[in-house]
Amino acid sequence: MDSAALHLPVSERAKLAHRLLLSLENLSDTELQEVWLDEAQRRADEIDQGLVELISAEEVSAKARLLLK
């Protein structure tokens, strides 16, 4: 990450974030697939390294039901 961007005023960082998000809307199917594969690999690596806590589907469903009440 470019540390210079982190020192921009809040409004400028927001504009930059918006432009970056918009740029993702124009990705080709191949680029989207590559991005998702990279993300899946990153998450798998975090799991393998014990950096994240896994939550069962049952627990997620129960929490979702509570939030929807």
Number of C-alpha atoms within 10 A of each C-alpha: 5 6 7 7 12 11 10 12 9 10 9 13 14 12 11 14 13 11 11 11 11 11 10 12 9 10 12 10 9 8 12 14 12 12 14 11 12 12 12 12 12 12 14 13 13 13 13 10 9 10 10 12 8 8 8 8 9 9 10 11 11 10 11 11 10 9 8 6 5
